[in-house]
């Protein structure tokens, strides 16, 4: 039977609770205090991060804080990121080093980062991931979220017109307003042309 949650946070929190026994079964318990929310990770626009786990040392009430990107709306993709971030919430798992990799492998994640230096920075479910977690994902029901897309500010194209000297090739740029007033003269004495 699948649940119906009103908020993303309820869905994610229940996902954490469903995963706790699985982490405990591999002797890597998730931190006791975990707060999870749908939100953009720090520098997500630049780094393209879709999840982030903050150490309890960063939280005023000593709670592990996890963010799952609102760009994700597919329950399986959200669950993959949730598992990845919870691997960080285990003992010594705050970076992508060996302890994290060992837990992530046991939780059926595999590296998919294009960087050789940090291949585990991004992960995806292994072929065994969905069969292993399908019952939990189905029990959570629909992820109560619609994909949020942010547009990057479009870079303004230049409004300058290129004018050059037909004799020597001297080049300047000027606005259409000033070009309409009359073209400047080249230092060689010739008139510039558009």
WOCOR-V163331 format. One record per helix or strand of 2 or more residues. SS is the DSSP state (hx for helix, st for strand). FROM is the first residue (numbers start at 0). TO is the last residue. Records with the same first field share a line. If there is no record, write none. Layout:
SS->FROM-TO / FROM-TO
This chain:
hx->7-24 / 43-46 / 55-57 / 74-87 / 97-105 / 118-120 / 128-139 / 175-180
st->33-37 / 50-53 / 63-67 / 108-110 / 122-124 / 159-164 / 170-174 / 190-192
